[in-house]
Each structure stands twice: as C-alpha cells, then as structure tokens.
Amino acid sequence: MSKINFILRASIEKDFEIIYSIKKNALGEYITKTWGWDEDFQRKMQAEEFNTENISIIEVNRIPVGTVGIIENDNEIIVSRLYIIDKYQSNGIGSKIIKDIISKYRNKTIKLGVLKVNPRAKEFYERHGFKMIGEENEHYKLKYIKDIICLNCGAIIEQKFCPNCGQKKSTGRYTIRHILNDFFHSFTHIDSGILYLIKEQLLRPGIVVKEYIAGKRKKYFSPFQYMILGAAIVTFFTVNLDLGTGLFGELSVKGDNADVVIRNLTAFIYRYINIILMLTVPLIAVYSRLLFRKSGYNYAEHLVLNTFVSALRHLLFLFAVPFLYFFKEYSENILKIFVTVWSFYFIWTYVQFFKPKHKIWAGIKAFLVCYLFLISNGLIIAVVYFILFRK
C-alpha cells in the first residue's frame, strides 16, 4: 500500500454534485444491497441533509477523491460520510483521517455507524480501535475505545482487569486509601484472601492443594507467601511470648555444662525456628515424592503440597498460642495436642489430595511422611546447632 498526500478543505454549496458522486461511487454498491438504488430518493435525502458546516472534501492534487463529515456535540462527536472513491482506496487516506480525528478529539466520545452489508468498513474501524456497541436496523453502531495499557506487564486491557497478569485497569496515584484497601483486601477478599484460604484449608485441605496445582491459582493466596507469613508470625509469638518451654522439659543432657547446652539450644530454636521450618519443606517433599511416586506428581508439585501443609501447621499453632501463653504449666500437654491435631490434618490433606483407592494404606504412608517430617525437624536442629556451637 502506497501512501498519497492529500488535503482537507471545507465544502461549499457548489460541491453538492461532487459529494453526491463520491457517495455513489464509494457506497452505492452497499446501498443497493440494502435498499436498492433509487436515484431520486438519494438526491432528495442528500439535499435534506446537506450542510457545508460539517462536511469536508478530501483532495489529491486538487482532485476531489473523498469526503468526511463530523458532527460535534458537547461530549461526543459523530463521524459520518467518510467515503473514498474506489480508485484511491487502500492508500492510507482513510487511516490518516481517522487517526487525526482520534487525536484531535481524544477527550471526547467518538461514534459512527456502518452498514451491515459492508464488512470491510467495519473491519477498518475495528483496526483503529472502534468496538461495536450495538446495532440498529441495517447499521452497526461503533464507538472508539481507547487502548488501556497495563502498567504492570504492558498488555492491552479491554475489560476491568488485564488478561495477561490480572491487574486492575484503573490504578491511579497511590494514596493511604489504596494502602488500606490493599491490606484489608489481601486478608479478607472473599475469593482469594488469606481468610478465604484459611477457611478452605481447614475444611478441605487436600482439595485446596489439588485445585491450586490444577491451575486455580488466582483463587488462592500464594502458598509460599502464606508459609513465609505464617513462619514469621509463629517466630514472633514464640520469641516474644516465650512459648513452647514444655518442649525442653524432657531434655536430658549429661555433663558439667548441661544447663548451658539446654539454654543455648532453647535460644537457638527461638532464634532460628523460621529457617528450620523453611529448610524442612524441600526435604519432606522428597519423602512424599518417594512414598507416593505412583501418583504422577512431580517434585515441584510435591513441594507445593508440603508448603501448604507447613503453612497449615503455622495456622494451627496460632490457635494454640493463647493456651500456651496463659497456661504455661501445661505447655507440654498443649504442644502434644497441637502435634496430634496437626498430624491428623497432615494425613487428611494427603488422603484428600491423592484420592487413593486404598485410603488406609495411603493414611499409613502419610503418617510415615509426617513422622519423617518431625524427625527431620529434630535432625536439622541438631546438625545446625552442632555446626554453630561445636566448641
């Protein structure tokens, strides 16, 4: 397609025949298909609508080759009579004119109509950003929809959210209101907030993981963020409220420095519990991958499964925090109850997730994975403690 230089000039009364002949050349075929061509009627209709104030002549080397009409209102403009005679079509004239109109009236709504029997015209306007907003008798009604570019990924947004990354179309300047809204949204949003995930995980833990792995990831809060947040909260309460002392009541260390060892071990666990919890998850994913290798899930999917399970442990521990704080003399029993409840949820998650034919056998394997999980925690604590305090 070669581009042709052209000019627009205002029409005058003497241009009546020129405008009529251009319309007949460019649109006559489609008028004939729709209503049939009636010469007298077409001339009479143009005479009634003819107004030199809202129609311009397109000229190439002083030769009239087309017309364009614009009716301007307060908040919108109507584009009409954009006709190019067949000899000068597909030379960029129409595209340049419509782009100039969009640029000039960018702060107004731009509308137009095309005959239904003229698909080329409809496709032309759609290429330039117009969308069909309705139809009326023999016409399609179109409106220019400005492309909204996603500020997060650069994709074109046509609906309320970006089809590529899910970000909202309207972001605006960040304010305190945005911060508060984002904060409460992340915790309380009915479809994907933390509270929604907590409810779902307490009621159907294995199904949650299965849906997430299957692709319903927008629906749930990220399991890795969930686990990190839970581990941070657990660490905060454990360190600042001096929780879980019952765990160390059964420790028996012989030697002159036994008290020092227990004190150092306690302080070490308080300080590094977050890292310990993180290090255990990839290891437990290895165990579950080995024991449930026939399930068809790869290691990464087992890692997601056990990330959810680890996050659930943090959640259940938070339920135990008030009891551990106010009833410290019973902390050992409370922690045993906590471990029992979490072990039950661990097994239930696995059985729901894998949906085995033999649930009892699957439960036994899940219990073994859970047992290895608890042992791994102890081993990691011992190994890391030995490295740091081997003197």
Secondary structure, DSSP 4 states (H G I P E B T S, - for coil): ------EEEE--GGGHHHHHHHHHHHHHHHHHHHT---HHHHHHHHHHH--GGGEEEEEETTEEEEEEEEEE-SSEEEEEEEEE-GGGTTSSHHHHHHHHHHHHTTTSEEEEEEETT-HHHHHHHHHTTEEEEEEETTEEEEEE-PPEEPTTT-PEE-SSB-TTT--BS---S--HHHHHHHHHHHHH-TTTSHHHHHHHHHH-HHHHHHHHHHT--SSS--HHHHHHHHHHHHHHHHHHTT--GGGGTT----STTHHHHHHHHHHHHHHHHHHHHHHHHHHHHHHHHHHTGGG---HHHHHHHHHHHHHHHHHHHHHHHHHHHH-GGGHHHHHHHHHHHHHHHHHHHHHHHH--S-HHHHHHHHHHHHHHHHHHHHHHHHHHHHHHS--
